[in-house]
Amino acid sequence: MQAVVVDSNAPGRLALGEVEPPSPDRNEAIVRVRSFSLNRGEVGFAQAKPAGARIGWDVAGVVEQPARDGSGPSAASRVVGFLPAANGWAEAVAVPTGYLAAIPDEVSDRDAAALPVAGLTALYGIERANRLLGARVLVTGASGGVGLFACQLAKLMGAHVVAQVRNDASQDALARLGAEVVIDATGEELRKHGPYRLIFDGVGGSIFLKGAFEGRPCSMWCERDPDAGSPSH
């Protein structure tokens, strides 16, 4: 069976190689992979892992063999899954059934494969806040995978979304996804559109030092308490 493996002699240290077929535990289903997504972390890990190591968190495909314990989806079900072992870039994988979900008929394999890491990261971050209906939300790094999901989720929760990007090439796409304001600046320009109930930071580093919260840095998110008048982490 073929899979993407770390190869120190290959460009990007990744190449196709032969691996053993998956041998599932009782609570794992074998999924024939049709699509997988690429996350920045996977590429980074490939630079440090030893030769022969495998990578890949997100997969979409069809259940080829259901779990022996009876849990999870049945054979021939279209599913999306997350691989805790990070070995998903392969023809077939064994996935714990607790990390699998059925794919609706109207969702493509390609779209589904982009959901686990980026989609759940955005969801968990947005859920850190509450009372977003009518509130103003800032998403930095909004043109990335996580940022795009965060903009859409915040909009669906009723927020007014301000999207920050490095350039305006993504402006039209972000506007279609629900961003009311798209800016390619930091500092005073970010403050001008506040105050924010929530800041979902996909950039980190110096962006907040330049003024989103007047120099107070936030690593992932900030929720402004309207009664206290100051951000909380």
Beta strands, then each sheet from edge to edge (+ up, - down):
strand 1: 2-6
strand 2: 14-18
strand 3: 28-36
strand 4: 58-65
strand 5: 78-82
strand 6: 92-96
strand 7: 100-102
strand 8: 136-140
strand 9: 160-164
strand 10: 179-183
strand 11: 198-201
strand 12: 221-225
strand 13: 230-232
sheet 1: 1+ 2-
sheet 2: 6+ 3- 4+ 5- 7+
sheet 3: 10+ 9+ 8+ 11+ 12- 13+
end
